[in-house]
Structure formats: structure tokens, C-alpha cells
Amino acid sequence: MATSFQGLCRRCARDSAASLAKRSFTSGPPRQRRQDIRIVEVGPRDGLQNEKKAIPVATKIELVRRLAQTGLRTIEAGSFVSPKWVPQMANSSEILSSILRDELSATQGVTYQWLMPNMKGLENYLTAYEEARGSSGLEGGFDEGPALNTSSFDANEMPSSTSGVDAMARPRNTPSSSTAGSTSASDPPAPVASSSSYDQTFDAGPGFNTSSFNPNEMPSSTSGVDAMSQPRSTSSSASPSPHEISLFLAATESFSHRNTNCSIADSLSRFRPLVSHALSQNLPARAYVSVALGCPYEGSDVNPKTVAEIATQLLEMGVYEISVADTTGMGTPPRTAKLLSTLSEAGVPANKLALHFHDTYGQALVNTLVGLEHGVTVFDSAVGGLGGCPFSPGATGNVATEDLVNLCNGLGVRTGVDLQGVSEVGEWISGEVGRGNESRAGRATLARMRSDGA
């Protein structure tokens, strides 16, 4: 049985590569051949969150800085989740502060994503952002907070109304109508005085941080069909944001209850006011649908129609992009193709999708080929193959950024990422966290460099 399965995977890989070659990537006129993809680097958050050894904040900041110099234009930098649930993300506010201090230098043009568990996470992010801007002598602005696979006892419990939330932040270049109270960025702030009440705890969801080729363009309409079919365009009244928030939902009820302590329907309902408030602050919002190709509790037969239904509702509430995640690495080429076809049939276009593959069974790059064949142009990855999901037993790291760049280089697909540079970052961070470098292309690239320089 194992031999038969491996043979099927090899045939699927050959068929996918052959189909890609026939369709556009290695043949045809230059216009067809020169396809761009966008890589969302999730190493600083998704890659490090599951590490048992405490990683100094200076190391995390240096990782973000080095990644920003490799040509990557979207980096998932942290998560505003309770340190009780994900201790490794406890200092995300310090990373945010560092980015704000340096955003006019080498990191200009990079979009930073922050995973958000719920409204409490967004409040903490906005508070940290305003405090960092104030200490840096920068005026105006808004903030966002991310989080990746984590949960709390009632992670998604949300305010019953948004009154008083305006006190948390103000839109960029827009006068504030209220003043927020002073709150520590390192501790969960007290709730804003209002008629709302919600649990002081907060949660985070796993994620796939990805975005479109121009991540800061926003839909001109958030109505259902318009949000799914129109290309993203920047409103003349809104300035692009170098920061985005990301949300996490699960494709199975079991994973949703284990990770966020609520059903899929409740999770969607609780994220609506969060997305609405983020958009009012000119903060683009994207979402991850986890365990879309396999669940540690329900197995590999995740219903693709469920994923499509979740994606449709997220787009209707104003999320600009859906990162579909193979959190467990159970995905195979046939099931990846089926999922993408189902999403298309449901009216979710490829330009609203990103793919997030873990390489647990060595299928991440093969599944990437399937995604390219179906028109997806945004892919998540982690430098050095960092990663793993704390709520998905046995899941290994994300597909390595170096391996993804190397694959695209071979297909003539542009990423804008320097393979040598990102390989050096992968080797460095692997050493810093005390683990092996999981990128084959990265190791080979560095070996060749050293051989040539000898």
C-alpha cells in the first residue's frame, strides 16, 4: 500500500510538472511565461511559535530585519495572543516597536502581518502601535495585532457592541473623536468602558499569512459578489498600510473547538465586528482556513465544500484574501486539485486565494505545482522550513522559503526573492534556535557558494 501511494504521488508530480510546462511556465511567449508570485514569509511567527526554547526578542527582531533585506515583501512578524497560550509570542509588541522605528530605512515597502485571535488581540495591537508611534516621535497611524495557532478558554468571545472601541485607535490622517486610556503594551489592557462586556482572555489562530501581489489594495465594495469578483483597488480616501491583520478559522468542527473553543459558525460570527473595525482603521484583513486538507482529529477527508462556504463568508465580511492551509501536511495533489476546483465552483476566484503548505509528508512542493496550475499566485513559506502547529500533533514545519524560491526559479516564475540571501538567513536562524536547517535548496545553495569561493 505504501509503495502504491508513493508511486501515485510521483506520477501526480510528473503530471503536474508536465501540465505546467505545456500551459505557461516553461514554454510559450514571454508574456505567458513571466508570471509573478508573491511569497508570504511566516517564519518569525508561524515558524517560531512552537519552539520550546525561549528565543530572545533581539533574535526575532534581527530575523525580521534580515528577511526584509532579501526581497520578501510580506512578513508575518508576530501574534498578539496571550503569552499564557503561546509564550514565544509574548514580545510581539517589542517587534512592532522596532519595525516602526526602522520603517523609513531598509524595511521600506515591506508589509507586516500580525495574527489576531479576537477583539482583545486587536485592542492590544492598537494600543501597542500607538505607544510605539508616540515613543518614536511619529504622528498618526493605526495598528494591528496578529496571532497564530493558539487558543484560550473562550478565545473568540467578543463585545456585543462596538461602542467605546473607537477609543482604541484612530484612522490614519483622521482626527480622533475620543481619547484612549493609557495601557501597557506588555499586559492585556483593561476593557474600554462601554456597554460591552467580554472575557479578558484572548486567543489566536494558526495561520498562513499570505497576501496578493499588492497586499494593500482593498476592495471598492464589501458586498458579497463584489468582494469576491472585483480586483482589489485602493480607495482614494485611504492610504496604504504597511501593516495588516490576519484571522484564523478552522475547516473542521473538532479543530475549531480544540483551538478556539467554539464552533465554525460562532467563530465566523465573532470575527465580523473585528473585521469591520479593522477596516474602519484602514487595516487590511486576511484570513486563514486551517486544516483544509487534513485534520489531526477528523482525518484527511475534510469536506472541500465546507472550506468554500467559510471562504465565501469571509470575503463577504470584507476579508481581502483567504489563505487555505494544509496545517497537518496531509494534502495530496489530487485532493489539493479537488479543493481548488470546489472553491472556484463556489465563486471564490484564484486571485483571492493563497496556499499554505506544511511539508510533513514531503508533498508541499508538489502541491504548490498544483496550486500554480490552478492560477494561485500567493504562497506561504518559512525560512529554513521552520514551524509546526501546537494544536496539530505530528505536523512538521512549513515548506521552506528557499525550496519554494528554488522551485519558482526553475519554472521561470518570478518571486523577487534572492535565493542566496534567504539561504543565509535560513542557516543563521536555524543555528540560533538550535535546530537543523530543513531546506534542501538552502543547504545546497550555500554549499555551492562556499565551493565556488574556495
Secondary structure, 3 states (H helix, E strand, C coil): CHHHHHHHHHHHHHHHHHHHHHHCCCCCCHHHHCCECEEEECHHHHHCCCCCCCCCHHHHHHHHHHHHCCCCCEEEEEECCCCCCCHHHCCHHHHHHHHHHHCCCCCCCCEEEEECCCHHHHHHHHHHHHHHHHHCCCCCCCCCCCCCCCCCCCCCCCCCCCCCHHHHCCCCCCCCCCCCCCCCCCCCCCCCCCCCCCCCCCCCCCCCCCCCCCCCCCCCCCCHHHHHHCCCCCCCCCCCCCEEEEEEEECCHHHHHHHHCCCHHHHHHHHHHHHHHHHHCCCCEEEEEECCCCECCCECCCCHHHHHHHHHHHHHCCCCEEEEEECCCCCCHHHHHHHHHHHHHCCCCHHHEEEEEECCCCCHHHHHHHHHHCCCCEEEEEHHHCCCCCCCCCCCCECEHHHHHHHHHHHCCECCCCHHHHHHHHHHHHHHHCCCCCCHHHHHHHHHHHHHHC
